[in-house]
Amino acid sequence: MIQIYNNTEEINIATADLFIAAAQKAITEKDKFTVVLTGGSSPAGVYKLLASDDYKNKIDWSKVFVFWGDERWVPLNDDLSNAKMSYAALLSHVSIPAKNIFEMYKDNVTPEDYAVAYEQSIRTVLGDEGKFDLILLGMGDDGHTASLFPGQAVLQEQNKWVDAYYLEPQKMFRITLTAPIINKAEKIIVIAFGEKKAPALKEVTAGEYNPTTYPMQLIKPVSGELLFLVDKSAAGTN
């Protein structure tokens, strides 16, 4: 489903409201809320909103478990780190136990080995069903999501929940959730705004199925809900 908003502020409010609703529902039903955060520029406004007094007191953060959808393999204090941005905008401002936060990076270990360890962390918290309550995703101008980039072998992964690989065009390692684990989620929210996203969004939602070129097309929930929250520019309705 695509929901179109006038601007990014409206998208941020809608996303924050959905985040709160999902958290309250999960905590009421299961006594914990498992969420996957996304990086990039898209979610920063959402995180700041969730950290505000109007929002943060609506959730029992002690029962929130935080993972990431993907990460550049850089130290947590690096400006390229998705985790660093998430801490600055949200996690440092709410009362969430450190043991409930699972950064997608660790010093002195290879990204491939840490992908295995990260999957085990997910299984420890979620069990073998692997069903997150909420996954937040962005979408690149090229139709990628998480670190599922066009033309990469990770797009074919059917068994691993987490994978790591060297992304040659960026000359760096990436670690990412794979399509199979993402598609298990109860709710998936994709945030996209700006006219640069319009061509990819059109192909992803209305074009021929070609996930090698537009990896976002791999995101098809098994039993959950997929929502695209976009502005008019990204939707091409300006």
FIBA-495492 format. One line per field, with one value per atom (N, C-alpha, C): residue number from 1; residue in one letter; z, y, x. Coordinates in Angstrom, 3 decimals, always signed. Each point is the difference from the previous one (the first is absolute). Layout:
<rs>
k <- NUM:...
r <- A:...
up <- Z:...
north <- Y:...
east <- X:...
</rs>
This chain:
<rs>
k <- 1:1:1:2:2:2:3:3:3:4:4:4:5:5:5:6:6:6:7:7:7:8:8:8:9:9:9:10:10:10:11:11:11:12:12:12:13:13:13:14:14:14:15:15:15:16:16:16:17:17:17:18:18:18:19:19:19:20:20:20:21:21:21:22:22:22:23:23:23:24:24:24:25:25:25:26:26:26:27:27:27:28:28:28:29:29:29:30:30:30:31:31:31:32:32:32:33:33:33:34:34:34:35:35:35:36:36:36:37:37:37:38:38:38:39:39:39:40:40:40:41:41:41:42:42:42:43:43:43:44:44:44:45:45:45:46:46:46:47:47:47:48:48:48:49:49:49:50:50:50:51:51:51:52:52:52:53:53:53:54:54:54:55:55:55:56:56:56:57:57:57:58:58:58:59:59:59:60:60:60:61:61:61:62:62:62:63:63:63:64:64:64:65:65:65:66:66:66:67:67:67:68:68:68:69:69:69:70:70:70:71:71:71:72:72:72:73:73:73:74:74:74:75:75:75:76:76:76:77:77:77:78:78:78:79:79:79:80:80:80:81:81:81:82:82:82:83:83:83:84:84:84:85:85:85:86:86:86:87:87:87:88:88:88:89:89:89:90:90:90:91:91:91:92:92:92:93:93:93:94:94:94:95:95:95:96:96:96:97:97:97:98:98:98:99:99:99:100:100:100:101:101:101:102:102:102:103:103:103:104:104:104:105:105:105:106:106:106:107:107:107:108:108:108:109:109:109:110:110:110:111:111:111:112:112:112:113:113:113:114:114:114:115:115:115:116:116:116:117:117:117:118:118:118:119:119:119:120:120:120:121:121:121:122:122:122:123:123:123:124:124:124:125:125:125:126:126:126:127:127:127:128:128:128:129:129:129:130:130:130:131:131:131:132:132:132:133:133:133:134:134:134:135:135:135:136:136:136:137:137:137:138:138:138:139:139:139:140:140:140:141:141:141:142:142:142:143:143:143:144:144:144:145:145:145:146:146:146:147:147:147:148:148:148:149:149:149:150:150:150:151:151:151:152:152:152:153:153:153:154:154:154:155:155:155:156:156:156:157:157:157:158:158:158:159:159:159:160:160:160:161:161:161:162:162:162:163:163:163:164:164:164:165:165:165:166:166:166:167:167:167:168:168:168:169:169:169:170:170:170:171:171:171:172:172:172:173:173:173:174:174:174:175:175:175:176:176:176:177:177:177:178:178:178:179:179:179:180:180:180:181:181:181:182:182:182:183:183:183:184:184:184:185:185:185:186:186:186:187:187:187:188:188:188:189:189:189:190:190:190:191:191:191:192:192:192:193:193:193:194:194:194:195:195:195:196:196:196:197:197:197:198:198:198:199:199:199:200:200:200:201:201:201:202:202:202:203:203:203:204:204:204:205:205:205:206:206:206:207:207:207:208:208:208:209:209:209:210:210:210:211:211:211:212:212:212:213:213:213:214:214:214:215:215:215:216:216:216:217:217:217:218:218:218:219:219:219:220:220:220:221:221:221:222:222:222:223:223:223:224:224:224:225:225:225:226:226:226:227:227:227:228:228:228:229:229:229:230:230:230:231:231:231:232:232:232:233:233:233:234:234:234:235:235:235:236:236:236:237:237:237:238:238:238
r <- M:M:M:I:I:I:Q:Q:Q:I:I:I:Y:Y:Y:N:N:N:N:N:N:T:T:T:E:E:E:E:E:E:I:I:I:N:N:N:I:I:I:A:A:A:T:T:T:A:A:A:D:D:D:L:L:L:F:F:F:I:I:I:A:A:A:A:A:A:A:A:A:Q:Q:Q:K:K:K:A:A:A:I:I:I:T:T:T:E:E:E:K:K:K:D:D:D:K:K:K:F:F:F:T:T:T:V:V:V:V:V:V:L:L:L:T:T:T:G:G:G:G:G:G:S:S:S:S:S:S:P:P:P:A:A:A:G:G:G:V:V:V:Y:Y:Y:K:K:K:L:L:L:L:L:L:A:A:A:S:S:S:D:D:D:D:D:D:Y:Y:Y:K:K:K:N:N:N:K:K:K:I:I:I:D:D:D:W:W:W:S:S:S:K:K:K:V:V:V:F:F:F:V:V:V:F:F:F:W:W:W:G:G:G:D:D:D:E:E:E:R:R:R:W:W:W:V:V:V:P:P:P:L:L:L:N:N:N:D:D:D:D:D:D:L:L:L:S:S:S:N:N:N:A:A:A:K:K:K:M:M:M:S:S:S:Y:Y:Y:A:A:A:A:A:A:L:L:L:L:L:L:S:S:S:H:H:H:V:V:V:S:S:S:I:I:I:P:P:P:A:A:A:K:K:K:N:N:N:I:I:I:F:F:F:E:E:E:M:M:M:Y:Y:Y:K:K:K:D:D:D:N:N:N:V:V:V:T:T:T:P:P:P:E:E:E:D:D:D:Y:Y:Y:A:A:A:V:V:V:A:A:A:Y:Y:Y:E:E:E:Q:Q:Q:S:S:S:I:I:I:R:R:R:T:T:T:V:V:V:L:L:L:G:G:G:D:D:D:E:E:E:G:G:G:K:K:K:F:F:F:D:D:D:L:L:L:I:I:I:L:L:L:L:L:L:G:G:G:M:M:M:G:G:G:D:D:D:D:D:D:G:G:G:H:H:H:T:T:T:A:A:A:S:S:S:L:L:L:F:F:F:P:P:P:G:G:G:Q:Q:Q:A:A:A:V:V:V:L:L:L:Q:Q:Q:E:E:E:Q:Q:Q:N:N:N:K:K:K:W:W:W:V:V:V:D:D:D:A:A:A:Y:Y:Y:Y:Y:Y:L:L:L:E:E:E:P:P:P:Q:Q:Q:K:K:K:M:M:M:F:F:F:R:R:R:I:I:I:T:T:T:L:L:L:T:T:T:A:A:A:P:P:P:I:I:I:I:I:I:N:N:N:K:K:K:A:A:A:E:E:E:K:K:K:I:I:I:I:I:I:V:V:V:I:I:I:A:A:A:F:F:F:G:G:G:E:E:E:K:K:K:K:K:K:A:A:A:P:P:P:A:A:A:L:L:L:K:K:K:E:E:E:V:V:V:T:T:T:A:A:A:G:G:G:E:E:E:Y:Y:Y:N:N:N:P:P:P:T:T:T:T:T:T:Y:Y:Y:P:P:P:M:M:M:Q:Q:Q:L:L:L:I:I:I:K:K:K:P:P:P:V:V:V:S:S:S:G:G:G:E:E:E:L:L:L:L:L:L:F:F:F:L:L:L:V:V:V:D:D:D:K:K:K:S:S:S:A:A:A:A:A:A:G:G:G:T:T:T:N:N:N
up <- +0.000:+0.000:+0.000:-0.801:-0.056:+0.636:+0.947:+0.614:-0.360:-0.589:-0.510:+0.928:+0.343:+0.896:-0.700:+0.555:-0.624:+0.145:+1.112:+0.263:+0.979:+0.253:+0.887:+1.440:+0.418:+1.372:+0.222:-0.972:+0.108:+0.008:-0.808:-0.009:+1.374:+0.571:+1.301:+1.076:+0.005:+0.992:-0.187:-1.249:-0.277:+0.416:-0.294:+0.351:+1.512:+0.676:+1.464:+0.637:-0.531:+0.532:-0.195:-1.160:-0.268:+0.898:+0.245:+0.887:+1.407:+0.507:+1.344:+0.081:-1.011:+0.000:-0.021:-0.824:-0.078:+1.319:+0.621:+1.275:+1.094:+0.088:+1.039:-0.178:-1.233:-0.289:+0.385:-0.424:+0.269:+1.491:+0.705:+1.438:+0.756:-0.414:+0.632:-0.216:-1.216:-0.350:+0.379:-0.068:+0.175:+1.048:+0.536:+1.010:-0.549:-1.332:-0.597:-1.424:-0.472:-1.342:-0.710:-1.131:-0.769:-1.267:-0.171:-1.112:-0.698:-1.301:-0.816:-0.491:+0.318:-0.436:-1.338:-0.700:-1.267:+0.120:-0.914:+0.020:-1.113:-0.424:-1.039:+0.545:-0.903:+0.411:+0.279:-0.585:+0.071:+1.415:+0.910:+1.289:+1.094:-0.237:+1.076:+0.625:-0.823:+0.512:+0.829:-0.403:+0.755:+1.374:+0.036:+1.264:+0.962:-0.519:+0.855:+0.561:-0.813:+0.453:+1.111:-0.189:+1.015:+1.307:-0.092:+1.196:+0.713:-0.618:+0.586:+1.131:+0.861:+1.158:-0.423:-1.150:-0.454:-0.341:-0.279:-0.453:+0.945:+0.529:+0.664:+1.241:+0.626:+1.210:-0.282:-1.271:-0.365:-0.102:+0.171:-0.124:+1.252:+0.440:+1.044:-0.694:-0.053:-0.760:+0.581:+1.240:+0.598:-0.664:-0.760:-0.671:-1.515:-0.435:-1.424:-0.323:-1.087:-0.464:-1.395:-0.155:-1.219:-0.800:-1.269:-0.969:-1.161:-0.944:-1.198:-1.246:-1.057:-1.270:-0.757:+0.150:-0.636:+0.588:-0.355:+0.528:-0.910:-0.108:-0.596:+1.040:-0.437:+0.959:+0.428:+0.845:+0.538:+1.510:+0.762:+1.451:+0.367:+1.186:+0.414:+0.188:+0.111:+0.136:-1.343:-1.076:-1.343:-0.476:-0.690:-0.478:-1.017:-0.603:-0.954:+0.688:+1.301:+0.739:+0.163:-0.405:+0.223:+1.493:+0.756:+1.441:+0.645:-0.428:+0.590:-0.184:-1.205:-0.253:+0.864:+0.144:+0.774:+1.473:+0.532:+1.385:+0.168:-0.930:+0.118:-0.062:-0.875:-0.207:+0.959:+0.448:+0.785:+1.225:-0.198:+1.056:+1.243:-0.173:+1.154:+0.805:-0.507:+0.641:+0.635:-0.049:+0.588:+0.945:+0.901:+1.047:-0.464:-0.973:-0.522:+0.513:+0.582:+0.526:-1.108:+0.315:-0.990:-0.505:+0.872:-0.402:-1.009:-0.186:-0.960:-1.374:-0.143:-1.254:-0.665:-1.248:-0.718:-1.221:+0.241:-1.101:-1.023:-1.244:-1.088:-0.323:+1.064:-0.186:+1.295:-0.127:+1.174:-0.379:+0.888:-0.241:+0.001:-0.743:+0.032:-0.400:-0.934:-0.548:-1.476:-0.803:-1.416:-0.195:-1.029:-0.242:-0.255:-0.665:-0.279:+1.287:+0.918:+1.271:+0.837:-0.075:+0.811:-0.561:-1.305:-0.576:+0.612:+0.212:+0.638:+1.445:+0.711:+1.398:+0.114:-0.947:+0.032:-0.229:-0.907:-0.213:+1.270:+0.709:+1.246:+1.037:+0.026:+0.920:-0.323:-1.282:-0.405:+0.468:-0.192:+0.408:+1.516:+0.745:+1.456:+0.464:-0.643:+0.401:-0.607:-1.266:-0.720:-0.087:+0.274:-0.211:-1.462:-0.315:-1.361:-1.012:+0.493:-0.933:-0.667:+0.755:-0.561:-0.478:+0.735:-0.455:+0.781:-0.633:+0.620:+0.023:+1.023:+0.067:-1.024:-0.191:-0.925:-0.608:-1.306:-0.698:-0.758:+0.265:-0.739:-1.097:-1.194:-1.132:-0.748:-0.642:-0.972:-1.381:-1.014:-1.359:-0.732:-0.624:-0.745:-1.356:-0.603:-1.340:-1.009:+0.305:-0.898:+0.329:+0.979:+0.364:+1.004:+0.598:+1.021:+1.332:+0.881:+1.373:+0.912:+1.251:+0.884:-0.792:+0.038:-0.880:-1.082:-0.485:-1.132:-1.252:-0.575:-1.132:-1.327:-1.059:-1.312:-0.432:-0.525:-0.595:+0.950:+1.302:+0.970:+0.328:+0.322:+0.280:+1.195:+0.936:+1.193:-0.354:-1.174:-0.428:-0.180:-0.195:-0.224:+1.295:+1.103:+1.262:+0.454:+0.318:+0.416:+1.441:+0.560:+1.300:+1.127:-0.252:+1.039:+0.308:+1.265:+0.394:-0.063:+0.142:-0.021:-0.892:-0.806:-0.873:-0.034:-0.313:-0.136:-1.272:-0.670:-1.253:-0.341:-0.904:-0.445:-1.187:+0.149:-1.063:-0.823:-1.122:-0.806:-0.401:-0.465:-0.409:+1.124:+1.249:+1.133:+0.693:-0.457:+0.575:+1.523:+0.441:+1.430:+0.257:+1.200:+0.411:+0.506:-0.251:+0.527:+0.712:+1.006:+0.682:-0.026:-0.255:-0.269:+0.389:+0.372:+0.051:-1.439:-0.191:-1.337:-0.213:-1.245:-0.318:+0.782:+0.170:+0.724:+1.412:+0.772:+1.369:-0.006:-0.910:-0.083:-0.291:-0.894:-0.420:+1.060:+1.086:+1.098:+0.904:-0.110:+0.975:+0.019:+1.164:+0.174:-0.801:+0.014:-0.735:-0.538:-1.257:-0.643:-0.518:+0.406:-0.449:-0.813:-1.211:-0.887:-0.118:+0.336:-0.077:-1.243:-0.825:-1.202:-0.310:-0.224:-0.366:-0.946:-0.767:-0.963:-1.403:-0.971:-1.394:-0.545:+0.603:-0.463:+0.233:+0.940:+0.289:-0.944:-0.717:-0.794:-1.054:-0.809:-1.013:+0.604:+1.046:+0.629:+0.656:+0.677:+0.664:-1.008:-1.147:-1.041:-0.494:-0.217:-0.467:+1.063:+1.237:+1.094:+0.203:-0.065:+0.332:-1.201:-1.202:-1.156:-1.220:+0.089:-1.147:-0.023:-1.026:-0.082:+1.156:+0.388:+1.116:-0.440:+0.529:-0.366:+1.217:+1.024:+1.257:-0.096:-1.044:-0.171:-0.264:-0.677:-0.276:+1.079:+0.511:+1.038:+1.208:+0.878:+1.114:+0.943:+0.077:+0.862:-0.371:-1.232:-0.414:+0.724:+0.623:+0.773:+1.278:+0.431:+1.273:-0.213:+0.361:-0.138:+1.248:+0.983:+1.282:-0.153:+0.798:-0.019:+0.556:+1.128:+0.615:+0.613:-0.122:+0.598:-0.985:+0.342:-0.777:-0.486:-1.254:-0.591:-0.328:+0.571:-0.235:-0.580:-1.083:-0.527:+0.434:+0.779:+0.412:-0.803:-0.945:-0.948:-0.096:-0.490:-0.257:-1.470:-0.331:-1.354:-1.051:+0.358:-0.964:-0.341:+1.004:-0.237:-0.730:+0.266:-0.645:-1.407:-0.373:-1.337:-0.211:+1.093:-0.104:+0.191:+0.039:+0.143:-1.256
north <- -1.194:+1.194:+1.247:+0.977:+1.267:+1.094:+0.715:+1.151:+1.242:+0.981:+1.198:+1.187:+0.709:+1.148:+1.248:+1.146:+1.263:+0.290:-0.441:+0.342:-0.992:+0.166:-0.934:+0.110:+1.181:+0.148:-0.891:-0.053:-0.859:-1.473:-0.352:-1.384:-0.357:+0.892:-0.251:-0.238:+0.827:-0.142:-1.321:-0.334:-1.250:-1.206:+0.045:-1.109:-0.130:+1.123:-0.026:-0.545:+0.386:-0.500:-1.511:-0.485:-1.442:-0.746:+0.596:-0.576:-0.164:+1.063:-0.034:-1.058:-0.037:-0.961:-1.437:-0.254:-1.338:-0.397:+0.941:-0.280:-0.298:+0.824:-0.206:-1.335:-0.349:-1.267:-1.185:+0.040:-1.117:-0.169:+1.108:-0.073:-0.508:+0.419:-0.484:-1.503:-0.448:-1.396:-0.943:+0.494:-0.897:+0.475:+1.162:+0.595:+0.391:+0.118:+0.545:+0.460:+0.924:+0.569:-0.114:-0.690:-0.175:+0.841:+0.865:+0.951:+0.044:+0.195:+0.160:+1.443:+0.677:+1.377:+0.047:+1.090:+0.219:+1.199:+0.100:+1.102:+0.991:+0.701:+1.007:+1.251:+0.882:+1.280:-0.084:-0.976:-0.061:-0.062:-0.815:-0.180:+0.984:+0.871:+0.864:+0.818:+0.541:+0.789:-0.826:-1.246:-0.907:-0.275:-0.277:-0.320:+1.187:+1.190:+1.192:+0.212:-0.295:+0.122:-1.004:-1.238:-1.031:+0.328:+0.750:+0.378:+1.212:+0.637:+1.196:-0.384:+0.956:-0.255:-0.459:+0.445:-0.369:-1.484:-0.632:-1.392:-0.994:+0.354:-1.014:-0.591:+0.752:-0.503:-0.912:-0.242:-0.890:-1.457:-0.245:-1.351:-0.353:-1.255:-0.523:-0.486:+0.868:-0.289:-1.150:-0.365:-1.126:-1.318:+0.013:-1.204:+0.061:+0.944:+0.166:-0.634:-0.775:-0.620:+0.537:+0.593:+0.728:-0.731:-0.197:-0.534:+0.995:-0.291:+0.838:-0.845:+0.658:-0.687:-0.218:+0.944:-0.153:+1.001:-0.161:+0.890:-0.007:+1.141:+0.051:-0.556:-0.767:-0.607:+1.020:+0.917:+1.055:+0.059:+0.487:+0.120:+0.821:-0.245:+0.627:+1.509:+0.505:+1.447:+0.677:-0.774:+0.543:+0.718:+1.115:+0.764:-0.776:-1.045:-0.820:-1.068:-0.144:-1.046:+0.311:-0.933:+0.143:+0.024:-0.791:-0.048:+1.346:+0.647:+1.297:+0.998:+0.046:+0.904:-0.362:-1.276:-0.446:+0.359:-0.127:+0.402:+1.504:+0.765:+1.455:+0.523:-0.601:+0.505:-0.600:-1.246:-0.685:-0.741:-0.972:-0.970:+0.609:+1.081:+0.647:+0.829:+0.129:+0.871:-0.762:-1.339:-0.809:-1.027:-0.516:-0.903:-1.449:-0.311:-1.359:-0.660:-1.188:-0.672:-0.302:+0.164:-0.257:-1.444:-0.936:-1.410:-0.278:+0.955:-0.153:+0.586:+0.519:+0.638:-0.850:-0.364:-0.904:+0.714:+0.693:+0.709:-1.006:+0.410:-0.880:+0.179:+0.096:+0.141:-0.418:-0.590:-0.347:+0.068:+0.577:+0.092:-1.383:-0.111:-1.177:-1.300:+0.096:-1.185:+0.282:-1.025:+0.221:+0.225:+0.756:+0.208:-1.315:-0.938:-1.290:-0.767:-0.010:-0.684:+0.708:+1.321:+0.726:-0.161:-0.219:-0.271:-1.257:-1.013:-1.240:+0.272:+0.770:+0.318:+0.856:+0.908:+0.887:-0.799:-0.951:-0.859:-0.770:-0.458:-0.716:+0.915:+1.269:+0.964:+0.170:+0.050:+0.101:-1.227:-1.178:-1.235:-0.052:+0.532:+0.010:+0.847:+1.123:+0.920:-0.384:-0.410:-0.247:-1.480:-0.875:-1.420:-0.354:-1.265:-0.467:+0.491:+0.561:+0.565:+1.248:+0.792:+1.160:+1.097:+0.236:+0.980:+1.302:+1.014:+1.321:+0.637:+0.821:+0.725:+1.127:+0.662:+1.132:+0.107:+0.180:+0.279:+1.310:+0.926:+1.259:-0.122:+0.415:-0.043:+1.323:+0.294:+1.077:-0.618:+0.830:-0.488:+0.975:-0.519:+0.851:+0.393:+0.976:+0.433:-1.140:-1.005:-1.138:-1.173:+0.191:-1.063:-0.992:+0.291:-0.910:+0.283:-0.983:+0.191:-0.803:+0.449:-0.559:+0.001:-1.095:-0.078:-1.040:-0.022:-0.855:+0.860:+0.011:+0.876:-0.739:+0.743:-0.617:-0.863:-1.171:-0.853:-0.789:+0.090:-0.681:-1.403:-0.889:-1.392:-0.140:+0.939:-0.067:-0.014:+0.488:+0.024:-1.408:-0.973:-1.382:-0.807:+0.602:-0.738:-0.474:-1.279:-0.593:-0.511:-0.214:-0.662:+0.897:+0.721:+0.871:+1.140:+0.391:+1.176:+1.262:-0.188:+1.118:-0.393:+0.949:-0.291:+1.215:-0.252:+1.069:-0.239:+1.082:-0.134:+1.315:-0.088:+1.184:+0.606:+1.236:+0.698:+0.782:-0.567:+0.544:+1.460:+0.398:+1.401:+1.006:-0.427:+0.898:-0.264:-1.042:-0.354:-0.197:-0.698:-0.239:-1.216:-0.566:-1.102:+0.543:-0.769:+0.295:-1.252:+0.201:-1.102:+0.309:-1.012:+0.289:-1.149:+0.350:-1.008:-0.396:-1.229:-0.477:+0.065:-0.148:+0.050:-1.029:-1.257:-0.973:+0.421:+0.580:+0.408:+1.275:+0.913:+1.216:-0.352:-0.931:-0.353:-0.747:-0.413:-0.648:+1.000:+1.279:+0.995:+0.209:+0.446:+0.346:+1.244:+0.980:+1.241:+0.531:+0.409:+0.592:+1.375:+1.011:+1.367:+0.492:+0.415:+0.549:+1.504:+0.768:+1.460:+0.465:+0.803:+0.526:+1.382:+0.934:+1.339:+0.665:+0.934:+0.724:-0.528:+0.888:-0.372:-0.996:-0.070:-0.960:-1.447:-0.191:-1.356:-0.428:+0.955:-0.281:-1.098:+0.032:-1.057:-1.401:-0.153:-1.311:-0.442:+0.922:-0.351:-0.481:+0.645:-0.409:-1.399:-0.286:-1.330:-1.064:+0.333:-0.959:-0.374:+0.985:-0.245:-0.313:+0.421:-0.190:-0.585:-0.171:-0.516:-1.513:-0.534:-1.447:-0.469:-1.250:-0.554:-0.263:+0.785:-0.097:+0.376:-0.856:+0.342:+0.103:-0.579:+0.151:+1.459:+0.701:+1.425:+0.876:-0.438:+0.761:-0.911:-0.132:-0.956:+0.200:+1.226:+0.213:-0.922:-0.456:-0.905:-1.344:-0.322:-1.232:+0.055:+1.207:+0.155:-0.247:-1.218:-0.442:-0.807:+0.628:-0.665:-1.328:-0.974:-1.315:+0.084:+0.696:+0.119:+1.369:+0.888:+1.319:+1.060:+1.243:+1.152:+0.817:+0.424:+0.856:+1.349:+1.060:+1.358:+0.861:+0.683:+1.021:+1.351:+0.748:+1.347:+0.969:+0.705:+0.819:+1.389:+0.959:+1.333:+0.099:+1.109:+0.166:-0.029:+0.493:+0.013:-1.433:-0.841:-1.388:-0.773:+0.380:-0.674:+0.503:+1.090:+0.559:+0.689:+0.542:+0.654:+1.509:+0.511:+1.457:+0.735
east <- +0.839:-0.839:+0.875:-0.369:+0.725:-0.847:+0.578:-0.655:+0.803:-0.660:+0.665:-0.273:+1.066:-0.102:+0.538:-0.332:+0.389:+1.488:+0.586:+1.393:+0.614:+1.298:+0.700:-0.489:-0.416:-0.515:-1.216:-0.882:-1.180:+0.398:+1.004:+0.497:+0.576:+0.775:+0.610:-1.057:-1.034:-1.065:-0.736:-0.315:-0.717:+0.840:+1.305:+0.887:+0.133:+0.166:+0.115:-1.274:-1.143:-1.271:-0.122:+0.423:-0.040:+0.986:+1.144:+1.010:-0.586:-0.623:-0.590:-1.096:-0.854:-1.106:+0.516:+1.018:+0.574:+0.652:+0.691:+0.663:-1.017:-1.015:-1.015:-0.710:-0.314:-0.681:+0.876:+1.265:+0.906:+0.256:+0.206:+0.279:-1.223:-1.182:-1.224:-0.184:+0.289:-0.248:+1.140:+1.252:+1.145:+1.011:-0.239:+0.876:+1.364:+0.103:+1.215:-0.303:+0.810:-0.146:+1.327:+0.024:+1.232:-0.075:+0.974:-0.030:+1.350:-0.050:+1.198:+0.056:+1.093:+0.185:+0.728:-0.174:+0.675:+0.922:+0.940:+0.945:-0.290:+1.026:-0.183:-0.651:-0.377:-0.577:-1.501:-0.667:-1.462:-0.571:+0.552:-0.673:+0.384:+0.962:+0.486:-1.124:-0.878:-1.119:-0.953:-0.208:-0.867:+0.602:+1.292:+0.660:-0.041:+0.228:-0.043:-1.399:-1.002:-1.387:-0.286:+0.444:-0.214:+0.722:+1.081:+0.758:-0.590:-0.979:-0.608:-0.957:-0.283:-0.874:-1.388:-0.455:-1.342:-0.112:+1.130:-0.026:+0.674:+1.162:+0.817:-0.659:-0.875:-0.652:-1.192:-0.260:-1.109:+0.436:+1.299:+0.546:+0.802:-0.126:+0.878:+1.275:+0.997:+1.214:+0.809:-0.259:+0.722:-0.388:-1.095:-0.487:+0.187:+0.826:+0.288:+1.354:+0.045:+1.237:+0.304:+1.181:+0.353:+1.071:-0.288:+0.956:+0.099:+0.888:+0.117:-0.203:-0.461:-0.208:+1.291:+0.926:+1.306:+0.967:+1.250:+1.023:+1.211:+0.634:+1.329:+0.969:+0.987:+0.919:+1.037:-0.445:+0.861:-0.232:+0.979:-0.171:-1.233:-0.539:-1.250:+0.112:+1.245:+0.182:+0.279:-0.048:+0.224:-1.259:+0.174:-1.154:-0.834:+0.559:-0.743:-0.853:+0.147:-0.699:-1.487:-0.839:-1.441:-0.314:+0.729:-0.229:+0.311:+1.086:+0.358:-1.136:-0.560:-1.124:-1.208:-0.273:-1.155:+0.139:+1.218:+0.244:-0.182:+0.575:-0.050:-1.433:-0.814:-1.356:-1.023:+0.223:-1.031:+0.520:+0.870:+0.279:+0.642:+0.755:+0.632:-0.994:-1.220:-0.987:-1.155:+0.069:-1.074:+0.612:-0.822:+0.495:-0.029:+0.837:+0.082:+1.275:-0.095:+1.191:+1.011:+1.261:+1.048:-0.053:-0.391:-0.057:-1.108:-0.897:-1.097:+0.336:+1.211:+0.410:+1.074:-0.239:+0.899:+0.584:+1.132:+0.648:+0.523:+0.017:+0.410:+1.478:+0.798:+1.445:+0.678:+1.180:+0.803:+1.470:+0.796:+1.441:+0.650:+1.071:+0.875:-0.691:-0.918:-0.649:-0.278:-0.021:-0.277:-1.491:-0.392:-1.432:-0.728:+0.658:-0.646:-0.292:+0.961:-0.217:-1.062:+0.004:-0.984:-1.405:-0.116:-1.322:-0.600:+0.832:-0.453:-0.417:+0.809:-0.300:-1.263:-0.170:-1.166:-1.282:+0.059:-1.170:-0.340:+1.019:-0.253:-0.649:+0.404:-0.623:-1.486:-0.307:-1.402:-0.774:+0.579:-0.678:-0.190:+0.965:-0.101:-1.178:-0.210:-1.068:-1.343:+0.001:-1.248:-0.376:+0.936:-0.246:+0.190:-0.202:+0.260:-1.033:-1.113:-0.983:+0.559:+0.746:+0.681:-0.925:-1.077:-0.994:+0.121:+0.587:+0.066:-1.387:-0.232:-1.269:-0.050:+1.129:+0.054:+1.389:+0.045:+1.256:-0.156:+0.904:+0.045:+1.057:-0.352:+0.920:-0.007:+1.096:+0.047:+0.107:+0.027:+0.216:+0.899:+1.055:+0.911:-0.556:+0.647:-0.412:+0.090:+0.828:+0.184:-0.921:-0.897:-0.929:+0.548:+1.161:+0.521:-0.670:+0.029:-0.448:+0.903:+0.149:+1.027:+1.317:+0.778:+1.176:-0.238:-1.225:-0.366:+0.105:+1.210:+0.287:-0.173:-0.324:-0.202:+1.182:-0.303:+1.013:+0.871:-0.258:+0.860:-0.522:+0.917:-0.359:-0.936:+0.070:-0.852:-1.492:-0.332:-1.412:-0.554:+0.888:-0.427:-0.072:+0.391:+0.069:-1.385:-0.097:-1.270:+0.018:+1.171:+0.083:+0.516:+1.068:+0.554:-0.973:-0.028:-0.779:+0.860:+1.291:+0.948:+1.167:+0.469:+1.134:+0.923:+1.258:+0.986:+0.794:+0.349:+0.743:+0.691:+0.951:+0.730:-0.734:-0.423:-0.719:+1.020:+0.372:+1.087:-0.220:-1.202:-0.179:+0.268:-0.203:+0.242:+1.336:+0.698:+1.304:-0.088:-1.047:-0.141:-0.885:+0.152:-0.860:-1.333:-1.052:-1.329:-0.513:-0.834:-0.672:-1.486:-0.823:-1.413:-0.914:-1.225:-1.043:-0.309:-0.423:-0.344:-1.509:-0.411:-1.424:-0.820:+0.473:-0.814:-0.385:+0.928:-0.333:-0.840:+0.280:-0.813:-1.453:-0.204:-1.360:-0.805:+0.633:-0.718:-0.716:+0.340:-0.439:-1.511:-0.462:-1.419:-0.358:+0.904:-0.242:+1.324:-0.012:+1.170:-0.398:+0.737:-0.266:+1.190:-0.259:+1.026:-0.222:+1.012:-0.067:+0.751:-0.655:+0.666:-0.538:+0.891:-0.459:+0.998:-0.524:+0.835:-0.161:+0.118:-0.247:+1.019:+1.183:+1.000:-0.437:-0.923:-0.478:-1.134:-0.579:-1.199:+0.191:+1.068:+0.143:+0.084:+0.802:+0.145:-1.299:-0.676:-1.254:-1.036:-0.043:-0.945:+0.304:+1.294:+0.393:-0.267:+0.316:-0.162:-1.465:-0.869:-1.406:-0.878:+0.413:-0.877:+0.704:+1.317:+0.751:+0.047:+0.665:+0.189:+0.869:-0.191:+0.764:+1.431:+0.909:+1.413:+0.848:-0.013:+0.674:+1.511:+0.605:+1.440:+0.352:-0.907:+0.187:-0.624:-1.150:-0.714:-0.233:+1.004:-0.075:-1.181:-0.520:-1.165:-1.164:-0.035:-1.066:+0.062:+1.133:+0.111:-0.820:-0.348:-0.705:-1.491:-0.383:-1.386:-0.352:-0.635:-0.259:-0.738:+0.433:-0.634:-1.410:-0.157:-1.325:-0.246:+0.968:-0.117:-0.456:+0.269:-0.471:+1.186:-0.054:+1.025:-0.611:+0.574:-0.482:+1.112:-0.283:+0.894:-0.550:+0.766:-0.375:+0.852:-0.602:+0.750:-0.611:+0.797:-0.556:-0.408:-0.618:-0.534:+1.101:+1.177:+1.109:+0.414:+0.149:+0.395:-1.095:-1.240:-1.128:-0.230:+0.670:-0.158:-1.320:-0.584:-1.314:+0.087:+1.241:+0.153:-0.448
</rs>
